[in-house]
Amino acid sequence: MNTTTHSLEVTRLIPARRDEVFQAWTVRDRMNWYCPGDMFLLSATADVRVGGSFRETMQGEDGKVHVCSGTYLEIVPNERLVFTQRGDGKNPVETLVTVEFIELDAGTVVALRQEGFEEAEDLVSHEENWETTLQNLEAEFSPGILPPS
């Protein structure tokens, strides 16, 4: 039995105050950016409280629909979110995502860590997805930046 798990880390500077960036992650009306760059959000629900759940339905350019869901485990306003995440693909694995919000003069660093992958190969696509998802977040606060196409 393989008990090794793998993790990834992604960071991005968002040109906005920490409280604004945190709201983009936690206020449903501000979460339309929350999907990879090659997808668009069809629907989303978020009960942002410890023990609450979220569910996003996204559609890729190929027309395929993907669902992602999880449960909020820790919420420290403007500082930290911790939640589980589970996709709908073959052999879905529940992972743990930790998002830290670090305020700087130039904006807010979003530092994301996702852990619990059973296969190292899963890291590549998930890391690319988080990179483009955070590009979408940056575009929410930067009128001159286009989301990935």
Buried (B, 14 or more C-beta within 10 A) or exposed (E): EEEEBBBBEBEBBBEBBBEBBBBBBBEEEBBEBBBBBBBBBEEBEBEBEEEBBBEBBBBEEEEEEBBBBBBBBEBEEBEBBBBBBBBEEEEEBEBBBBBBBBBEEEBBBBBBBBEBBBEEEBBEEBBBBBBBBBBBBBBBBBEEEEBBE
